[in-house]
Amino acid sequence: MGIKVVKDLVHGYIYMDKEIQRCVDISYFQRLHRIKQLTCTLLFPSVNHTRYEHSLGVMKLACDFFDRLKNDFLKYGKTEKELENLKNHLQFAALLHDVGHAPFSHLGEKFLDKKDILLGIKNILNDDEIFNDTFISDSIGSSHEIMSCYAILKVFKKYLPMTIDTTFLCRMIIGNCYFSQDKWAENICINILNSKSIDVDKIDYLMRDNHMTGEIAPSLDIERLLASVSIDKNRNLCFIAKGLPAIQCVIDSRDLLYLWVYHHHISVYTEFLLGEIIHTCIVENKLYRDRFFSKESIVDNLICDDDVYSFLRQVYIEEKNSSRSSYLKKLTAQYFERKFLKPIWKTIYEYYEFEKDWILHKYISDQNHLNNILQDSDRVKKIETAIQNKLGLERGDIFLITQHNKFYHAMNNVMLEIKIRNKKILLADLLPQKNFKKFKDISFFIFVKKEKKKEAYQSFLDEIKKLNS
């Protein structure tokens, strides 16, 4: 088995040696062909790209970043042999970082039991010290990242080269850096794949999602970005000044994709519908969560989008042919027949103007007051139910859907610094940025029947005014 070449839509040619092919060719990895990257196909019909090509793209970018850092690694004392070992680990971690994704990617992730997956990992490792050191707390690693670690330990380990340290792979996937300064090179590998600012996982999904949605955001200049990556005197990964235009494009691209793709009102609404249909099927015992959203279903049964979609389509047909009226019937008709409810506002800009009016007319005292309400799902549900009852609507005729805004400069825990004249300066202090800070980290939409929009809005105002009194 020689070198295999794959022509990728975003990165061009991607090369795979026999050891990479050994992992790619097994059914556990091929499953990713059937896990779509995004769930907003009702808005963007061309977004049919999958976790399979994303994983290959992340692997290529990870190797490219590592190769650009080679001279810096050597300068700080790493040998050629050590670099070969590090790159090999990074390559496999990048390739396998998404093998644990549930059906419907991040939507399906909400139905995974993270504690159960961690328990499965603990049982496989059978070493409390290694487990506690690698998976240090519940806050490290998302559910799908933890699930990827489980899949690597349970299945992929036997297909990996004998020299591969799977716990190091897991650290890279969940973004858990070592405390020891002796592990500085390993920590650089971790940050290449999974950091709070710019990493190859983010870069690939931004490039891929942007391309598949019609180039809504600026294109990324990968060559310039690669030319700016470096290792500073403290042996940390950093970017130097020549990369400023490329870094700015990464941030602009991310913000615009969140604004016009991931947080588009139709994306938010249809993803909510899909999740609510699944949740309702579980509550009504039509669907057992473990059948589609468990470590066993993913690793042992290779469950994918098609399996869940086929099941939900059958639920829709049964509900449509039923003479009874039900919440599930309303949900499935809205999703499968595009009988969409209408939003009272469509963009965060409109929402912000509405919010200013609510403060001006004393429906709410300030943004923080409203945010406190939105972070309490029970209170949001009570408002929704109160409007529903006041307007004589049925369950499923109105939704209040909250969303967490993830614009770059509204994320307080992300501190991207640029190295200029041996000093590190915050990117926000160097370049003029779009002021997304005026938008709080949480907002919401109201979806309702078209003919009830005006009444629903007034009823909403009445309800939030009660909470402010």
C-alpha positions in Angstrom: 0.0 0.0 0.0 1.7 3.2 -1.2 0.8 6.9 -0.8 -2.8 7.6 -1.5 -3.8 11.0 -2.9 -7.3 12.6 -2.3 -8.4 15.7 -4.2 -10.1 17.9 -1.6 -12.5 20.7 -2.6 -10.9 23.2 -0.2 -7.2 22.3 0.2 -6.4 20.5 -3.0 -4.4 17.3 -2.8 -4.2 15.5 0.5 -1.6 12.7 0.9 -2.1 9.7 3.1 0.6 7.1 3.9 -0.3 3.5 4.6 -0.6 4.0 8.4 -3.2 6.8 7.8 -5.0 4.7 5.2 -5.2 1.9 7.7 -7.4 4.1 10.0 -9.3 5.8 7.2 -10.3 2.6 5.4 -12.0 0.9 8.4 -15.8 1.2 8.8 -15.5 3.2 12.0 -13.9 6.1 10.1 -15.9 5.6 6.9 -19.0 6.3 9.1 -18.1 10.0 8.9 -19.2 10.0 5.3 -22.7 9.9 6.7 -22.4 12.6 9.3 -23.0 16.0 7.9 -21.0 19.0 9.1 -24.0 21.3 9.3 -27.8 20.8 9.9 -29.0 24.0 8.0 -29.7 22.3 4.7 -33.3 23.7 4.7 -31.6 27.2 4.4 -28.5 26.3 2.4 -29.3 23.2 0.2 -25.6 22.9 -0.9 -24.2 22.2 2.6 -23.8 18.5 2.1 -20.2 18.3 3.3 -19.4 15.8 6.0 -17.1 15.2 9.0 -15.1 12.9 6.7 -13.6 15.5 4.4 -13.4 17.9 7.4 -11.2 15.4 9.3 -8.9 15.0 6.3 -8.6 18.7 5.9 -7.8 19.2 9.6 -5.1 16.6 9.3 -3.5 18.4 6.3 -3.6 21.8 8.0 -2.1 20.3 11.3 0.8 18.9 9.4 1.3 22.1 7.4 1.4 24.1 10.7 3.8 21.7 12.3 6.2 21.8 9.3 6.3 25.6 9.4 7.4 25.4 13.1 10.1 22.8 12.5 13.0 25.3 12.6 11.7 26.8 15.8 11.4 23.4 17.4 15.0 22.6 16.4 16.2 26.0 17.7 14.8 25.2 21.2 16.5 21.8 21.4 14.1 19.3 19.8 15.8 16.6 17.7 14.7 15.3 14.3 13.5 12.1 15.8 11.5 13.8 18.5 9.8 16.0 15.8 8.9 13.0 13.7 7.3 11.4 16.7 5.4 14.6 17.6 4.2 15.2 14.1 3.0 11.6 13.9 0.9 12.0 17.0 -0.5 15.3 15.8 -1.4 13.8 12.4 -3.4 11.0 14.0 -5.1 13.3 16.6 -6.2 15.7 13.8 -7.5 12.8 11.6 -9.5 11.2 14.5 -10.6 14.3 16.4 -14.2 14.0 15.1 -14.8 10.2 15.0 -17.1 10.5 18.1 -19.6 12.8 16.5 -23.2 11.8 17.0 -25.8 11.9 14.2 -26.5 15.6 13.2 -23.1 16.6 14.6 -23.5 19.3 17.3 -27.3 19.0 17.5 -27.0 15.2 18.2 -24.3 16.0 20.7 -26.9 17.4 23.1 -28.3 13.9 23.6 -25.0 12.3 24.5 -24.4 11.4 28.1 -20.9 12.8 28.8 -20.6 11.1 32.3 -21.4 7.7 30.8 -18.8 8.2 28.1 -16.2 9.2 30.7 -17.1 6.2 32.7 -16.5 4.0 29.6 -13.1 5.6 29.1 -12.2 5.1 32.8 -13.1 1.4 32.5 -11.0 1.0 29.3 -8.0 2.7 30.8 -8.3 0.8 34.1 -5.9 3.3 35.6 -7.3 6.1 37.8 -4.0 8.2 37.7 -3.9 8.3 33.9 -7.6 8.9 33.7 -7.6 11.8 36.2 -4.5 13.3 34.6 -5.9 13.2 31.1 -9.5 13.9 31.7 -8.9 16.3 34.6 -12.4 17.7 35.0 -15.9 17.7 33.6 -15.3 21.1 32.1 -12.5 19.9 29.7 -13.7 18.6 26.4 -17.1 18.7 24.8 -19.2 15.6 24.6 -18.2 14.8 21.0 -14.5 15.3 21.8 -14.8 12.9 24.8 -16.7 10.5 22.6 -13.9 10.6 20.0 -11.4 9.7 22.8 -13.6 6.8 23.7 -13.7 5.6 20.1 -9.9 5.9 19.8 -9.3 3.9 23.0 -12.0 1.3 22.2 -11.6 0.8 18.5 -8.8 2.8 16.8 -6.0 1.9 19.1 -5.4 -1.4 17.5 -5.1 0.2 14.1 -2.6 2.8 15.2 1.2 2.4 15.1 2.6 0.8 18.3 4.5 4.0 19.1 1.4 6.1 19.4 0.5 7.3 23.0 -3.3 7.4 22.9 -3.5 9.5 26.0 -1.5 12.2 24.3 -3.9 12.0 21.3 -6.8 12.4 23.8 -5.2 15.5 25.3 -4.9 17.1 21.8 -8.5 16.3 21.0 -10.0 17.8 24.2 -7.5 20.6 24.5 -5.9 19.6 27.8 -2.4 21.0 28.1 0.3 19.5 30.3 1.3 21.4 33.5 5.0 20.5 33.1 7.1 23.0 31.3 9.1 20.0 29.9 6.1 19.2 27.8 6.1 22.5 26.0 6.4 20.9 22.6 3.4 18.6 23.3 1.4 21.7 24.4 2.2 23.4 21.1 0.7 20.4 19.3 -2.3 20.5 21.5 -2.8 24.2 20.7 -2.4 23.6 17.0 -5.4 21.3 17.1 -7.5 22.7 19.9 -7.1 26.2 21.4 -9.4 29.0 22.5 -8.3 31.3 19.7 -7.1 30.1 16.3 -6.5 26.4 15.6 -6.6 24.1 12.5 -10.0 22.6 13.4 -11.6 26.1 13.3 -9.7 27.1 10.2 -10.9 24.1 8.2 -14.6 24.4 9.2 -14.5 28.1 8.5 -13.0 27.5 5.0 -15.3 24.6 4.3 -18.5 26.0 5.6 -17.9 29.3 3.8 -17.2 27.6 0.5 -20.3 25.4 0.8 -22.6 28.3 1.7 -21.5 30.4 -1.3 -18.6 32.4 0.0 -20.6 34.5 2.5 -17.5 35.4 4.4 -13.9 36.5 3.4 -11.6 33.8 2.1 -8.7 32.8 4.4 -5.1 33.4 3.3 -3.6 30.1 4.6 -0.1 30.8 3.3 0.1 34.1 5.0 -1.2 32.6 8.2 1.3 29.8 8.1 4.1 32.3 7.5 3.2 34.1 10.7 3.1 31.2 13.1 6.0 30.9 15.4 7.3 29.7 18.9 8.2 32.5 21.3 11.0 32.7 23.8 8.7 31.2 26.5 8.1 28.2 24.1 4.5 29.0 23.4 2.7 29.0 20.1 2.3 32.6 18.8 1.6 34.7 15.7 3.9 37.5 14.4 2.9 40.8 12.9 3.1 39.8 9.3 0.1 37.6 9.8 -2.2 40.4 10.9 -4.3 40.6 7.7 -4.7 36.8 7.6 -5.7 36.7 11.3 -8.1 39.5 10.8 -9.7 37.4 8.0 -10.1 34.4 10.3 -11.9 36.6 12.9 -14.1 38.3 10.2 -14.9 35.0 8.6 -15.9 33.4 11.9 -18.1 36.4 12.9 -19.9 36.6 9.6 -20.5 32.8 9.4 -22.1 32.9 12.9 -24.1 36.0 11.9 -25.4 34.8 8.5 -25.2 31.0 8.7 -25.0 29.4 12.1 -27.3 32.0 13.8 -29.5 32.9 10.8 -33.0 32.8 12.1 -34.0 29.9 9.8 -30.9 27.9 10.9 -31.8 28.5 14.6 -35.5 27.6 14.0 -35.0 24.5 12.0 -32.3 23.1 14.3 -34.6 23.8 17.2 -37.4 21.9 15.4 -35.2 18.9 14.7 -33.9 18.8 18.3 -37.5 19.2 19.7 -38.8 16.4 17.5 -36.0 14.1 18.8 -36.6 15.2 22.4 -40.4 14.7 22.1 -39.9 11.2 20.6 -37.7 10.3 23.6 -40.2 11.7 26.1 -43.1 9.9 24.4 -41.1 6.6 24.3 -41.2 6.5 20.5 -37.4 6.6 20.5 -34.9 5.2 23.0 -32.0 7.6 23.3 -29.5 4.8 23.6 -30.5 3.5 20.1 -29.1 6.6 18.4 -27.2 8.7 20.9 -24.9 6.5 23.1 -21.3 5.4 23.0 -22.5 1.9 22.0 -24.7 3.1 19.1 -21.8 5.2 17.7 -18.9 2.8 18.2 -20.6 -0.5 17.9 -23.5 0.1 15.6 -21.9 3.0 13.5 -25.1 5.0 13.7 -25.3 8.0 11.3 -27.5 10.8 10.1 -29.4 8.6 7.7 -30.6 6.2 10.5 -32.1 9.0 12.6 -33.5 10.9 9.7 -35.2 7.7 8.4 -36.7 7.1 11.8 -38.0 10.7 12.1 -39.4 10.7 8.6 -41.4 7.6 9.6 -42.7 9.4 12.7 -43.8 12.3 10.5 -45.7 9.9 8.2 -47.4 8.2 11.1 -48.4 11.6 12.6 -49.6 13.0 9.3 -51.9 10.0 8.7 -53.2 10.1 12.2 -56.6 11.7 12.9 -55.5 13.1 16.2 -53.9 16.5 16.8 -50.6 16.4 18.7 -47.5 18.4 19.5 -45.4 16.0 17.5 -47.7 16.4 14.5 -47.2 20.1 14.6 -43.4 19.8 14.9 -43.0 17.3 12.1 -45.3 19.2 9.8 -43.3 22.4 10.3 -40.0 20.6 9.6 -40.9 18.2 6.8 -43.5 20.3 5.1 -41.8 23.7 5.6 -44.9 25.0 7.4 -42.6 27.5 9.2 -43.7 29.8 11.9 -42.7 33.5 11.4 -40.1 35.4 13.4 -41.0 38.8 14.9 -37.4 39.9 14.1 -34.8 38.2 11.9 -31.4 39.5 12.8 -29.4 40.4 15.9 -29.3 43.9 14.7 -33.1 44.1 14.7 -33.1 42.4 18.1 -30.7 45.0 19.5 -33.0 47.8 18.4 -36.0 46.1 19.9 -34.0 45.7 23.1 -33.2 49.4 23.3 -36.9 50.1 23.1 -37.7 47.7 25.9 -35.2 49.5 28.1 -36.4 53.0 27.0 -40.1 52.1 27.8 -39.1 50.3 31.0 -40.3 46.9 30.1 -36.8 45.8 31.3 -34.3 47.7 33.4 -31.3 46.8 31.3 -29.7 44.1 29.1 -28.4 42.2 32.1 -32.0 41.9 33.5 -33.2 40.3 30.2 -30.1 38.1 30.0 -30.9 36.7 33.5 -34.3 35.8 32.2 -33.0 34.2 29.1 -30.5 32.0 31.0 -33.4 30.5 33.0 -35.0 28.0 30.6 -38.0 27.5 32.9 -38.8 31.2 33.0 -38.5 31.4 29.2 -40.9 28.4 28.9 -43.4 30.1 31.3 -43.4 33.3 29.2 -43.9 31.2 26.1 -46.8 29.3 27.7 -48.4 32.5 29.0 -48.4 34.1 25.5 -49.8 30.8 24.1 -52.7 30.7 26.5 -53.4 34.4 26.2 -53.7 34.2 22.4 -55.6 30.9 22.4 -52.8 29.1 20.6 -51.9 25.4 20.9 -48.6 24.0 22.0 -46.3 24.3 19.0 -47.9 27.5 17.6 -45.3 29.7 19.3 -41.7 29.3 20.3 -39.2 31.4 22.2 -35.8 30.2 21.2 -32.7 31.4 23.0 -29.3 31.3 21.4 -25.7 32.0 22.7 -23.9 34.5 20.5 -20.3 33.5 19.8 -18.9 36.6 18.1 -15.1 36.7 18.6 -14.8 39.9 20.5 -17.8 39.1 22.7 -15.9 36.1 24.0 -14.1 37.3 27.1 -12.0 34.1 27.6 -10.3 34.5 24.2 -7.1 36.6 24.3 -5.4 36.5 20.9 -2.0 38.2 21.1 0.3 39.2 18.3 4.1 39.4 18.7 5.5 42.8 17.6 9.0 43.8 18.5 9.3 41.0 21.0 6.2 42.2 22.8 2.8 40.5 22.8 -0.1 42.9 22.1 -3.8 42.0 22.0 -5.2 41.9 18.5 -8.2 44.0 19.7 -5.7 46.8 20.6 -4.0 46.7 17.2 -6.8 46.7 14.7 -10.2 48.4 14.5 -12.8 45.7 15.1 -16.5 45.5 14.4 -18.2 46.3 17.7 -20.0 43.0 18.5 -19.4 43.7 22.2 -22.7 45.7 22.3 -24.4 42.4 21.7 -24.7 40.3 24.8 -23.7 36.6 24.8 -27.3 35.5 24.7 -30.3 36.6 22.7 -33.6 35.0 21.4 -36.1 34.8 18.7 -39.9 34.6 18.9 -41.5 32.4 16.2 -45.3 32.4 15.9 -48.1 32.1 13.3 -48.0 35.0 10.8 -51.4 36.3 11.7 -50.5 36.4 15.4 -47.2 38.3 15.2 -48.5 41.6 16.4 -50.6 40.2 19.3 -47.7 37.8 20.3 -45.3 40.7 20.5 -47.6 42.8 22.7 -48.2 39.8 24.9 -44.5 39.3 25.2 -44.0 42.9 26.3 -46.8 42.4 29.0 -45.0 39.3 30.3 -41.5 40.8 30.6 -43.0 43.9 32.2 -44.5 41.8 34.9 -41.1 40.3 35.6 -39.6 43.8 35.9 -42.2 45.1 38.4 
